[in-house]
Amino acid sequence: MPPILLPASAAAFAPRSTPNVVLGSKAERWLTETLKRTNRIKRPLNNVSQHFRCLTETLSSPSAIWTLCSLILPKAPESDLRKDDNPLVEALFNYQMLAVEAYIVHVDMVSQHEVAFKLTPETIETLVEYHKDIHSVDTAAATWNWSEKEVQLKKLQDDFKQAINRFVYRTNAIALEGLEEDGAGELLRGKSDEARSAIMGLFLPLLPPPPRIVDVVRPTPLLPSSSGAESWWQPTMSQSQHASMDSWRMVSSSPNTTSSDATSSMWASMGMNEMQLSSPSSSLSETYSTDCDSPLQFCSVPMTTAPYTAAMTTAPIPQLPLPSTLLQQQCSTSMGFGGFDWGRYQDFQLPFAM
C-alpha cells in the first residue's frame, strides 16, 4: 500500500489553507451533479479543470465547515451532576450537545479515492477543556491514589491535546455528496458514527501502574557452622545397628550358662561399683606360648586371672572389655584346650546359632 501523503495544513497546530484537490482524467458523474446543485452561480463544468476550479473555490470558503458528528457530553463531573427522579430533567440539566466541526484539507480522486477532514480550532479547544475539567476528574476519581498520580494525569491531558490536534478523519470520497451551499456539509451513509467512534477513542482512561511483583523470601537452610539445635548433628543409629547390638551373645566359661538372656540382664542391671570379672576356668588359664610342638596343640591367649573391681580408686578406671571381646577371645581357634576331651564334644553344644 503506498504511503498516504497529506498537505502541510493537515499537520498539528497548522493553520487552515486552501485544500489539496487531486482529480482524475475524467470527472465523476455524481461529482458534477453535486457541484451544480451547490453553486448558486451557474458555472460550466465541461472538463476536469473546470471541476477542479469549482471544487477548490467551494471548499476554500470560510463557511465551508462540515459537521462530522454530534457528541452528548456531561456538563460537570459525575460527582456534581444533579440527581432527579425524572430522567428527562437529569438529561436537560446535566448534559449538553457538541457539534464536531471540521474542514476539508485533502481530496484524492485518483489513488486513494478519499477525502480528509481536520477539526476546527473551536472544536479542538472545546474538547480540550472538556477533557481537562470533566473527563480527567472522573477518570481520576475512578482510580486509586499512588505517588505519581498527578504527574500521570497531567501527562494524560497533554497527550490528548496533541492527539486531538493531529486528528484527521479520512473517509471515502463519496462523502462529498453531502456537500451543501457555500461549501458546508455533513457526513452521510452512517459515516457520522465512524467519526464519533474515532473521536471518542481519543479519551483514554487513567491507568494506574501495574502491581509490583513481591519476591518471596525463603528462609535460608541451616549450615553446619550455624548455631542451630545441638541434636542436629548427633549421629543416629539405624535400626539394623540396633538389631545387631541386641542380638550379641556371650559364651560363658561355665557350662551352666545356657542362654545370653541372663547375661544381657546382668550387664544392664549392674552398676559401675558392682562390676567384677569372674576368673576364667582352668582350661583358659594356660600361659601364652609361642612354641607349638605339634599341630594339635593350640596356643592360648593371655587372660588375667586376678579379679578387677571398681573399688580401686588409686588409678583411673580402665576400659571394661565388651562382651563382643570376650566372645572373640573365648571362641577363637587360638585358645588353649588343655585337658579337653574331644569325645565329649557333643555334650557341650553352643547356646547360639552360628
Disulfide bonds with the S-S distance in Angstrom:
Cys292-Cys299 2.46
